[in-house]
Amino acid sequence: MKKLQGLLTATLLFIATCLQAQLPDKIILEKINEPVQKAFSILKPKGWLHEGGVILWDPIAAGGAANAIESKIDFSLKKDPSGTVKIHWLPDIYFADLTGAPAAGMFPEGSTYNGMPVLHKMNASAFLTNHLFPYLHPQIQPSSADSQELPEIVKLCYDTDMMKQLGNRYSAAVSDFIYTEEGVRYKERSFCIIQDMGPYAGGMWKNRSTVVVRAPVESFDQWEPLFHEIGQSVVLNPDWIYAELKGQMQRGSTLIKTMQDVARIGAEIEKSHAETNSKINHDAYLTLTGQEDYFNPFTNKVERGTNQWDHRWVDARGNVIYTNNEVYDPNQDPELSMDGFKECRVNK
């Protein structure tokens, strides 16, 4: 709930940074529900298309559960199939910065660690310029890029004593890009807040409240008031909020149990490996020294003896007889003045 509320608040703050211009003579806005989970309602310009929605990531497909507890919004409204005029809300994603961590060598940047993309921490301006724009437009180089940090938004939304105590740090920024796609010259404005979760989170950080709008350069100012109107029309569904919070608790509990099971299984595997290696080393030592471990039926203990004979007999007094004779029984040997022998079995 807090995630979407923060997203909507930040969207309004973001769009409020845009210059105002005159609206078209008439615009018809239709109320629709977010199509996947019915998480919110929103006003959509009549004739526009909607795409995506609020979804849950599959922890198996994501390579881990870190991004699979919260539902994520990936939703856009666009004027036409090409998205010549478009507003796009993007998901909050947990990233992992493993700099200095023991696992850093095994998880280089670009890989996935427990479902989190491995990426060095960056502030909001760098994220929008160096990560988000290349992610959205991998084949395009902007002809112009301008970013501005927005400390007033951080102070308004996140400058609290509790956040400071937790070690969380935030930055917010808005960036403008000019680029050409399929012969159309666009202006694109993007906004996000970056949350560095601090030294106690093991390098975790995330983007929050990420929204992108675009239109052809010559008409961008005309569409800005409509983007603002769409952004402020969002109304959250209380039933969805309840279900989402309940689901997060259940998924979080499942994650903890899964991690505990993984740790237990890992410990059992390590113990098994250690025991196997110990057994291998033990058997190799006995072989090299020509010895064997025998179980003494009188003492119920394991004792070591030579392996140069096939059979070993003992009695309660500690006397020992070795023989290769399969049918020999010292209790029936007339040459012995002793009886009460039992054969020792090899202790495997």
N, C-alpha and C positions, 0 to 999 in steps of 0.2 A: 504494500500500500504506500509506504513512504517513498518507495522507488518511483512509482508512477506519479504521485503527488509532486515529488521533487522534479520529475521530468516535465510535468505540465507547468509548474511555476517557472522553471528555467526557460521553457519554450516561450512563455510570455515575456520574460525579461529579455530574452534574446531578440525576439521580434520587435520589442519596444525600442531596441537600438537602431532599427531601420528607419529611414526617412519616410515620412508620410507623403502620399500622393492622392490624387483624385481617383475615386472608384469609377468603374464603368457605370453607365446610366442605370442598368438593372442587373442584379445578380440573384439567382434563385439558389437557396441553400437547403439541401435535404438532410434530415436527421437520419443517420444510419447507426447500426451497432457494429462494433468491432467484430469481424466475422468468425473468428476461431473460438474464443472463450467468452465472448460477450462481456469483455472487461470494461468497456466504456462506450458511450455514444459520442458522436461527433457530427458536425455539420459538414456536408460534402457539397460542393458546387454541382448543380444539376448537369449531367452529361459527363462529369469527371469519372475517372476509374479509381477503384481502391485496390490495393495489393498488399498481401501479407497479413499480419495480425500479431496477437500475443501467443507465444508458443513456449513449449518446454523443450529443452535440448535433451537428446538421448545421451546419457553418460557413457555408453559404450562407443557410440559413434564419435563422441567428443574426446575420447581417450581418458576420461576421468570424470569425477562428479562435481568438481568445484563450480562449474557453470551450469549445473543441472538442478539446483535447488530452487532458484527463483525463476518464475516465468519471465520471458524476455519479449520486449516489443520490437518488432521489425515491420513497420507499417508505413504505407505511403498513399497519398492522394495525388493523382496526376491528371492533367488536362486532356492528354491523349496517350496512345500506347507508347510513344517515344519519350514521354515525360518532358516535353518542352517547357511546361510549367509544372512544378512539382514541389511537394513538401514531404519529407521523409524522416520518420523517427527511427533511430537505430538502437540496437540492444546495448545494455550495460554489460560489459565483458570483463571478467577477472583476468588479469595478466600476471605472469610470474617473472620477476627480475631475480635471477639466481646468482648475480654477481657476488663472488666470495663464498658461495655455498659449496659444500663438498660435492654436490651433484651437478655443478655447473658444467663440467667437462662432458657429462653424459647427455646433457640437454642444452645444446647450443641454441642461439637465437633463431627463431623460426620453427623450432620443434614444439612439442606439447608436453606439459608437465601436469599430471593429475587433471587433465581437461583444460588447463590454462595455456594459452599461447605464451611462449617464452619471449619476452620483449623487455629491453631496458626501459626503466622509468623515464618519463618525459613530462614536461608541463603541458598545459592545454594547448598553447600555440603550436608547440612542436608536434603534438599528437595530431592536430588537425592538418598541419602542413605535411609532415613526414610520414604519417601513417594512414589517416582516414582518406585524404584525397587520393593517394596512390591505390588504396584498397577499392575505392569506388570507381576510379578511372585508371586502371593499370596501364593502358596504352596511350595516355594523354599527358602531355606536359603543359601546365598552365602558362599563359603568356604574361600573367600578372598575378601576384599573390601578396596579400597584405593581412597581417594578423595583429590583433590588439588584445592584450591581457585585460581582464575585467575584475580587479580586486574588490570592487564594490559589491559584486554579486557574491563572492566568497564571504565577505564580511556579513552580508545580509542573511545568507542561508546557512553558513557552516562555521562561523566564528563563535564557537561556544566553548565553555569551560570543559564540558565532557569530552568533546572532540580533541581538545588540547591534551587532556589527561591521557587519552587513548593513544596519543602520538599521531593522529591522523592529520594530514596536510592536504590542502586543496588549492587548485588553481582553476580559473575559468578564462575562456577566450572566445572571441569571434574572429572569423577569417573570411576574407573575400577572395575569390579566384575568378579570373577571366580565362576562358579556354574555348576552343572550337571542337565541336563534335558533329560528325556527319554534315559538315558544311554550315552548321549553325553556331554563331558566336554567343556563348552563354556567360552570365554572371551567376556565380554560386556563392551563397553565404552559409557558413557552417558554425555551429556553436557546440561546446561541450564543457563539462566540468571534470577535472581529473582528481581522483581521490587516491593519495598515497597512504596506505593503511598502516604505515609506521613500522618501527623496528620489531614489534612483537608479532608481525604477520608473516614473517619469513619471505619478504620480498613481494608480497601481493599488492597489486594496485589495480584500479579499474577506471574506465570512462563512465560518466554518468550524464543523463539528460542530453543526449546527443541528438541534434536535429539539423537537417540540411534543407535549404530551399534553393530553387534555381528558376531562372527564366531567361529568355533572350536579353542580351545587354540592353537593347533599346527600350524594352518594355518592363524591365525589372522593377523600376520605381512604381509603375502602375499596379503591379501585383502585390506589393508589400502589405497594403492594408487588408487584402483578402487573406494573406497568410496569417496576419494577426487575428482576424476574425475567426478563422478555422482553429487556431491554437487555443483561443480562449473559450471555444464552444465545447471542449471536452468535459464530459461528466462521467465520473467513475461509477461503476455498478456496485452497490454495497454487497450484494450476494456474491459477486466475484471476489471482492476484497476478503470476505470471510473465508471463502473456499481457498483462496490463494494463501492466506496466512496459515490455515489448517494444513494445507498441502506442504507448505515450506517446513512446518514443524515435523510432519511425517517424513518428508524427504531428508531433512536434516538428521533425524533419528536413524533412518536407514543408512545414511552416509556414515554416521559414527559407528553403527554396528558393522557395516561393511569394512571400514578401516580397521576396527578391532579384529574382525575375522581375518583380514589380510595379514595383520601383524601376528596373530596367533599362528596362522598357517606358515608364515615366514619363519617364525621361531621354531615351529615343529620341523620344518625343512632343514633349518640350520642344525637343529639338534640331531636329526637323522643323519645329515652329512657328517657331523662330528663323530657320531657313534660308528658310522660306517668306516670313516677314515681310521678311527681308533682300532676297530676290529681288523681292518686290513693291515695296519701297522703291527698289531699284536700277532696276527697269523704269520706275517712275514718274518717277525723276530723268531717265533717258534720254529719255523721252517729252517731258517738260517742256522739256528743253534741246535737243531736236531732234537727238539723237545716237543712235548704235548701236554695239554692240560687234562687232568683226569678228575673225575668225581669220586670221592672216597665215600662209600656207602656207610661207613661206621661214623665218620665225623660230619658227614653232610657238607663237606667243604671241598673246594677245588684245590688240587695240589699238582705241582709240576713234576714231570718225570721224563725219561728218555722216550723217544719214539722209534728206537732201533728194533723193538720187538712188537709183535702184533697184539699181545695180550699182557695185561698187568693185573696181578692179584694182590690183595692186602688182607691183613687180619686186624682184629681189634687191638693187638699189641703194637702195631706199626710195622710188622714184618712185610716185605714186598717180594714178589716173585714175578719175573718177566719170562715169557715163553712165546715161541712161534707155533707151538703145537695146538691145533684147533680143538682137539678132544681132551687135552690135558686138564685134570682137575687136581689141584694140590691136596684137597681133602681126601682123595683116594690114593695118594702116593705113599706106598709102603716105606719109601726111603725117608719120609719126613715123620718126625715125632710130634708134629703140630697139626691142628685142624682149625676149622672156623674161618677159612679164607672165603672171601667174596671177590668176584672180578670187578674191576673198575671200568666204567665206560668213559670214552673220550668226551669231554665237555665241549659241545659245540654251541 
